[in-house]
Amino acid sequence: MERSTRPRCPLLSSLMDRQGFTATLRTGVAIRIAGLLTLVVLALTTPGVTANASLLSFINTSALVGCVAVGMTFITLSGNIMSFSLGATIGATAVTFAAVSDYGVGPAFLVAISIAISLNVIQGLVIGVFRANPIIVSIAALALIGGIAELWTENRIIYSAEGSLTILKGKFAGIPIAGIVFVSCTGLAHAVLRYTQFGQNILMVGSNFRAATAAGVKIWRTVAAAYAWAGFFAGISGILIVARYDAGHMEYGAGYDYSAIGSVLVGGTAIQGGQGSVIRTMFGVMVITGTSMILLLRGLETEYQQLFTGLIILAAVLLQGRLRP
């Protein structure tokens, strides 16, 4: 007997697909909860994790990684995957702020943040106007920014004016100012993405490039603006680094872009764009930073910390691929 070739009922087909996708989502949530609980158990059984010094280090490190990760979220949501030049942006911002700090905190802040935004807007324009590959553009930008900065500074550490950022080393209600800055950046980014037309445009561009174009969204403008916000938040991280070291150097930003990428992916923002939030990224930052702190307190060397962090990121990418509808 021949198998019937009649098409399935559209309503039944849609219902079955939706039920299957919902079950897959529940599996993904369960996996993330299990991973988070495992991290909590490891934290509670790690000596010294609740010590005041450990908690302060956790908050300060989370702030540095977190501000970059918030900016990286804009890039990922726009469908441009990630940027490898935000670490260089941090270093350039730190060097610029330190160099201009003799003229006052205000001018130094404005010049440094302007540099950070400009470096990334240029990348966004190249990607948005010429449809260039975002990964290749970011790698080229990384080389250019690093090379120009090292020629300018002659690879020297640039020290900031004494006491210029003392306020950022303090606490408010027992919480490090750096942590408050991170939470404030997260709140600002969330408001921009959730409650503005620009935020909706980013999600549209990341979800469906052609549909966004048909809807009248200026792709190049949206992409350039996404990179501008990424530069702004990376610049904030660069200023926090100057506050920590009282100096700026290109090497100070090394590695933060990779941790930011990991935080975005672990937080659940879709690597193909169009789905995610900075709130998810904030939890991803806590997982990445918390894992590194636990491994450090357990006496594991940097190589093992990088290995475990890499495994977590790989697991997040594989999970995303499994959950993609």
C-alpha positions as CSV (number, residue, x, y, z in Angstrom):
1,M,0.0,0.0,0.0
2,E,1.3,3.4,-1.0
3,R,1.9,6.0,1.7
4,S,-0.5,8.9,1.6
5,T,1.0,12.0,0.1
6,R,-1.6,14.4,1.6
7,P,0.0,17.3,3.4
8,R,-0.3,17.5,7.1
9,C,-2.9,19.8,8.6
10,P,-1.1,23.2,8.8
11,L,-2.6,23.9,12.3
12,L,-1.5,20.5,13.5
13,S,2.0,20.9,12.0
14,S,2.4,24.3,13.6
15,L,1.3,23.0,16.9
16,M,3.7,20.0,16.8
17,D,6.6,22.3,15.8
18,R,5.8,24.7,18.6
19,Q,5.6,21.9,21.1
20,G,8.9,20.5,20.0
21,F,10.6,23.9,20.2
22,T,9.2,24.6,23.6
23,A,10.4,21.2,24.9
24,T,13.9,22.0,23.5
25,L,13.9,25.4,25.2
26,R,13.0,23.8,28.5
27,T,15.9,21.4,28.1
28,G,18.2,24.3,27.5
29,V,16.9,26.1,30.6
30,A,17.3,23.0,32.6
31,I,20.9,22.6,31.4
32,R,21.8,26.2,32.3
33,I,20.2,25.8,35.7
34,A,22.1,22.6,36.4
35,G,25.4,24.4,35.3
36,L,24.6,27.3,37.6
37,L,23.9,25.1,40.5
38,T,27.1,23.2,39.9
39,L,29.0,26.5,40.0
40,V,27.3,27.6,43.2
41,V,28.2,24.2,44.9
42,L,31.8,24.6,43.8
43,A,31.9,28.2,45.1
44,L,30.5,27.2,48.5
45,T,33.0,24.4,48.8
46,T,36.0,26.5,47.8
47,P,38.0,27.9,50.8
48,G,38.2,31.7,50.9
49,V,35.5,32.4,48.3
50,T,33.5,34.4,50.8
51,A,36.4,36.4,52.1
52,N,36.2,40.1,51.7
53,A,39.2,40.3,49.4
54,S,37.8,37.6,47.1
55,L,34.4,39.3,46.9
56,L,36.0,42.7,46.1
57,S,38.1,41.1,43.4
58,F,35.1,39.3,41.9
59,I,33.1,42.6,41.7
60,N,36.0,44.6,40.3
61,T,36.9,42.0,37.7
62,S,33.2,41.5,36.8
63,A,32.9,45.3,36.2
64,L,35.9,45.3,33.8
65,V,34.7,42.3,31.8
66,G,31.1,43.3,32.2
67,C,31.3,46.7,30.6
68,V,33.0,45.2,27.5
69,A,30.5,42.4,27.4
70,V,27.6,44.8,27.5
71,G,29.1,46.5,24.4
72,M,29.8,43.2,22.8
73,T,26.1,42.3,23.2
74,F,25.1,45.2,20.8
75,I,27.4,43.8,18.1
76,T,26.2,40.2,18.5
77,L,22.5,41.2,18.5
78,S,23.0,43.1,15.3
79,G,24.1,39.9,13.6
80,N,27.8,40.7,13.4
81,I,28.9,37.9,15.7
82,M,31.7,39.5,17.7
83,S,34.6,41.9,17.7
84,F,38.2,41.1,18.5
85,S,39.2,44.7,18.7
86,L,37.4,45.8,21.9
87,G,40.4,44.8,24.0
88,A,42.5,47.1,21.9
89,T,39.8,49.8,22.3
90,I,40.2,49.4,26.1
91,G,43.9,49.9,25.9
92,A,43.7,52.9,23.6
93,T,41.1,54.5,25.9
94,A,43.3,53.9,28.9
95,V,46.3,55.4,27.3
96,T,44.4,58.4,26.0
97,F,42.8,59.1,29.3
98,A,46.1,58.8,31.1
99,A,47.8,61.1,28.6
100,V,45.1,63.8,28.8
101,S,44.5,63.5,32.6
102,D,46.8,66.5,33.3
103,Y,44.1,68.7,31.8
104,G,41.4,67.5,34.1
105,V,39.1,64.5,34.5
106,G,36.3,66.0,32.4
107,P,38.4,66.7,29.3
108,A,40.3,63.4,29.7
109,F,37.0,61.5,29.9
110,L,35.5,63.2,26.8
111,V,38.6,62.7,24.7
112,A,39.1,59.1,25.7
113,I,35.4,58.1,25.2
114,S,35.4,59.9,21.9
115,I,38.4,57.9,20.7
116,A,36.8,54.7,21.9
117,I,33.5,55.5,20.0
118,S,35.3,56.7,16.9
119,L,37.5,53.6,16.6
120,N,34.4,51.4,16.6
121,V,32.1,53.6,14.5
122,I,34.7,53.3,11.7
123,Q,34.5,49.6,11.8
124,G,30.7,49.7,11.9
125,L,30.6,51.9,8.8
126,V,33.0,49.6,6.9
127,I,30.8,46.6,7.8
128,G,27.5,48.3,7.3
129,V,28.2,50.2,4.1
130,F,30.5,47.7,2.3
131,R,29.0,44.5,3.8
132,A,32.5,43.5,5.0
133,N,33.1,40.4,7.1
134,P,32.9,41.7,10.7
135,I,35.5,39.2,12.0
136,I,38.1,40.2,9.4
137,V,37.4,43.9,10.0
138,S,37.9,43.5,13.7
139,I,41.1,41.6,13.3
140,A,42.4,44.3,10.9
141,A,41.3,47.0,13.5
142,L,43.1,45.1,16.3
143,A,46.3,45.3,14.3
144,L,45.9,48.9,13.3
145,I,44.9,50.2,16.7
146,G,47.7,48.3,18.4
147,G,50.3,49.4,15.9
148,I,49.4,53.1,16.0
149,A,49.1,53.1,19.8
150,E,52.5,51.5,20.2
151,L,54.1,53.9,17.8
152,W,52.6,56.9,19.7
153,T,53.5,55.6,23.2
154,E,56.7,53.9,22.1
155,N,55.3,50.9,24.1
156,R,55.7,52.9,27.4
157,I,53.3,52.9,30.3
158,I,51.5,56.3,30.4
159,Y,50.8,57.4,34.0
160,S,47.7,59.4,34.9
161,A,47.6,62.6,37.0
162,E,47.8,61.8,40.6
163,G,44.4,61.3,42.3
164,S,42.5,61.9,39.0
165,L,40.3,58.8,39.5
166,T,40.4,58.3,43.2
167,I,36.6,58.3,43.4
168,L,36.4,55.1,41.2
169,K,38.5,53.3,43.8
170,G,36.1,53.9,46.6
171,K,32.8,52.3,47.7
172,F,29.2,53.4,48.1
173,A,27.2,51.6,50.8
174,G,29.9,49.0,51.0
175,I,29.8,48.3,47.2
176,P,32.8,49.1,45.0
177,I,32.1,52.0,42.7
178,A,33.3,49.9,39.7
179,G,30.5,47.4,40.4
180,I,27.9,50.3,40.5
181,V,29.3,51.5,37.2
182,F,28.8,48.1,35.7
183,V,25.2,47.8,36.9
184,S,24.5,51.3,35.6
185,C,25.9,50.4,32.2
186,T,23.8,47.3,32.1
187,G,20.7,49.3,33.0
188,L,21.4,51.9,30.3
189,A,22.1,49.3,27.7
190,H,18.9,47.5,28.6
191,A,16.8,50.6,28.3
192,V,18.3,51.4,24.9
193,L,17.7,48.0,23.6
194,R,14.2,47.5,25.1
195,Y,12.6,50.9,24.9
196,T,14.0,52.7,21.8
197,Q,13.4,52.3,18.1
198,F,17.1,51.9,17.6
199,G,17.0,48.8,19.9
200,Q,14.2,47.3,17.9
201,N,16.1,48.0,14.7
202,I,19.1,46.1,16.0
203,L,17.0,43.0,16.8
204,M,15.4,43.3,13.3
205,V,18.7,43.5,11.5
206,G,20.1,40.6,13.5
207,S,17.0,38.4,13.0
208,N,16.5,39.0,9.3
209,F,18.7,41.3,7.3
210,R,16.4,41.3,4.2
211,A,13.2,41.8,6.2
212,A,14.8,44.7,8.0
213,T,15.8,46.3,4.7
214,A,12.3,45.8,3.3
215,A,10.9,47.4,6.5
216,G,12.9,50.6,5.7
217,V,15.6,50.1,8.4
218,K,18.9,51.8,7.4
219,I,21.2,48.9,7.9
220,W,24.5,50.8,7.7
221,R,23.2,53.4,10.3
222,T,22.0,50.7,12.7
223,V,25.3,48.7,12.5
224,A,27.4,51.8,12.9
225,A,25.4,52.8,16.0
226,A,25.7,49.3,17.5
227,Y,29.5,49.6,17.2
228,A,29.4,53.1,18.6
229,W,27.7,51.8,21.7
230,A,30.2,48.9,21.9
231,G,33.0,51.4,21.8
232,F,31.4,53.6,24.5
233,F,31.1,50.7,27.0
234,A,34.5,49.4,26.2
235,G,35.8,52.9,26.8
236,I,34.2,52.9,30.2
237,S,36.1,49.7,31.0
238,G,39.3,51.4,29.8
239,I,38.7,54.3,32.3
240,L,38.1,51.8,35.1
241,I,41.4,50.2,34.3
242,V,43.2,53.5,34.6
243,A,41.5,53.9,38.0
244,R,42.9,50.5,39.0
245,Y,46.5,51.0,37.8
246,D,46.8,54.8,37.8
247,A,48.2,54.3,34.3
248,G,47.4,53.2,30.7
249,H,49.0,50.7,28.4
250,M,47.8,48.7,25.4
251,E,48.4,45.4,27.2
252,Y,46.0,46.3,30.0
253,G,43.1,45.6,27.6
254,A,44.4,42.2,26.4
255,G,42.0,39.3,27.0
256,Y,39.0,41.3,28.0
257,D,37.4,40.9,24.6
258,Y,37.6,37.1,24.8
259,S,36.1,37.1,28.3
260,A,33.3,39.4,27.0
261,I,32.6,37.1,24.0
262,G,32.4,34.2,26.4
263,S,30.0,36.1,28.7
264,V,27.7,37.0,25.8
265,L,27.5,33.4,24.6
266,V,27.2,31.8,28.1
267,G,24.5,34.3,28.9
268,G,22.4,32.9,26.0
269,T,22.5,35.7,23.4
270,A,22.2,34.0,20.0
271,I,25.5,34.0,18.1
272,Q,23.6,34.5,14.8
273,G,22.0,37.7,16.3
274,G,18.5,39.0,16.8
275,Q,17.9,37.3,20.2
276,G,19.3,38.0,23.6
277,S,19.7,40.8,26.2
278,V,22.3,42.5,28.3
279,I,20.6,41.1,31.4
280,R,21.6,37.6,30.2
281,T,25.0,38.9,29.5
282,M,25.3,40.2,33.1
283,F,24.7,36.6,34.3
284,G,27.2,35.3,31.8
285,V,29.8,37.7,33.2
286,M,29.2,36.3,36.7
287,V,29.6,32.7,35.4
288,I,32.9,33.5,33.5
289,T,34.4,35.6,36.3
290,G,33.1,33.3,39.1
291,T,34.7,30.3,37.4
292,S,38.1,32.0,37.1
293,M,37.9,33.0,40.7
294,I,37.0,29.5,41.9
295,L,39.8,27.9,39.9
296,L,42.3,30.5,41.2
297,L,41.3,29.9,44.8
298,R,41.7,26.2,44.2
299,G,45.3,26.7,43.2
300,L,45.0,26.1,39.5
301,E,47.3,28.0,37.2
302,T,46.2,30.5,34.5
303,E,46.5,27.8,31.8
304,Y,43.9,25.7,33.5
305,Q,41.6,28.7,34.0
306,Q,41.8,29.4,30.3
307,L,41.1,25.8,29.5
308,F,38.0,25.6,31.7
309,T,36.7,28.9,30.4
310,G,37.2,27.7,26.8
311,L,35.3,24.5,27.6
312,I,32.4,26.5,29.1
313,I,32.3,28.8,26.0
314,L,32.4,25.7,23.7
315,A,29.6,24.1,25.6
316,A,27.5,27.3,25.3
317,V,28.0,27.4,21.5
318,L,27.1,23.7,21.1
319,L,24.0,24.2,23.3
320,Q,22.9,27.2,21.1
321,G,23.3,25.1,18.0
322,R,21.2,22.3,19.6
323,L,18.5,24.8,20.7
324,R,18.3,26.7,17.4
325,P,14.8,26.3,15.9
